[in-house]
Amino acid sequence: MRSDLIMVVDDDEDLRHLYVDALKTKGFKVQSYSNTREALDEIRDDPRKYRLVISDVMMKQMNGPIFANKIKEINRGDTDFRIRL
């Protein structure tokens, strides 16, 4: 069973905190990351840990669409997983 945890990935610290605070205010459990590499490592460690990933589109290390494709490769065949850019 997949967790109800949401992952937020944004290299802009202010925006990342804004998203996290807004989600937590609504009662969601949230984990945030400042870069895609750390986020991908976390997803590889436990692909079912997150129900939703919310990501910035333009980041320095890896843009959002490439990041989303890498997550899809890890979660191949999992229909209970969502990515929002």
Helices and strands as residue ranges (DSSP letters): E 5-9, H 13-25, E 30-33, H 36-45, E 50-55, H 64-74, E 82-84
